[in-house]
Amino acid sequence: MTDGKPLISPELLEIMQCPACAGPLSERPDPPALVCGACGRAYPVEDGIPIMLIDDAEAPDG
């Protein structure tokens, strides 16, 4: 869905962190989300805007 383009700017992604555990984030293209490498929560990206609310995050697998 992102045609190979980043969901958000790499500079912004570099300074962002998970609001639940302060872990690093990476992009998931489909469905668009920022995923925490530490706790596994996935925060949706809607119209290019990351929704960084813990209550709106997708629970980690398992």
N, C-alpha and C positions, 0 to 999 in steps of 0.2 A: 503493500500500500504506500510505502514511502519512496518508491522508485530509486532505492539506493541512497537517498539523501538522509542525513541524520534527522532524528526527531526533534532534537534541540541542538543548539550550537555546542561544539566540542568544548569550548571554553567554559560555558555554563555547566555542562555535565561534569567537568573536572572539579568544580568547587561545590557541587551539590552533594548531599548525603542523605541517607535514609532518616526520616524524622523519628522513627521508632528506635533505631539502634545505632545511628550514626555511621552505618556501613557504606561502602562505595556502591555507586549505581552504574548500571550498564543498560543499553537500549535493547528492547525486544521489539522487532518490527511488526509482528502480527499476532494478536492484536497489539496496537501501539502501547508501549508501557516502558517505564523505567523500573528495572528489577534490582533489588538489593542483593549484593553478593554475599552478605553476612547472614541475614535472616530470611531471605527469599521472598519478601513481600514485593508485589508488583503494583506500581502506581500508574494509573492510566494516563495517557497523553491524549487530550481532546483538542482538536483544531490547533495543534502545535503548543498547547499549554499543559504542562505536567500538573496533575492534581495530586498534590503531596499531602493528602489527609490520610492519617492512619486508618480511620473508619471507612474510607473509600478504597483502600488497598485490597488487592486480591491476596488471599491467604497463601502461604507457601505450600508447595506440594508435600504430601506426606504428613 
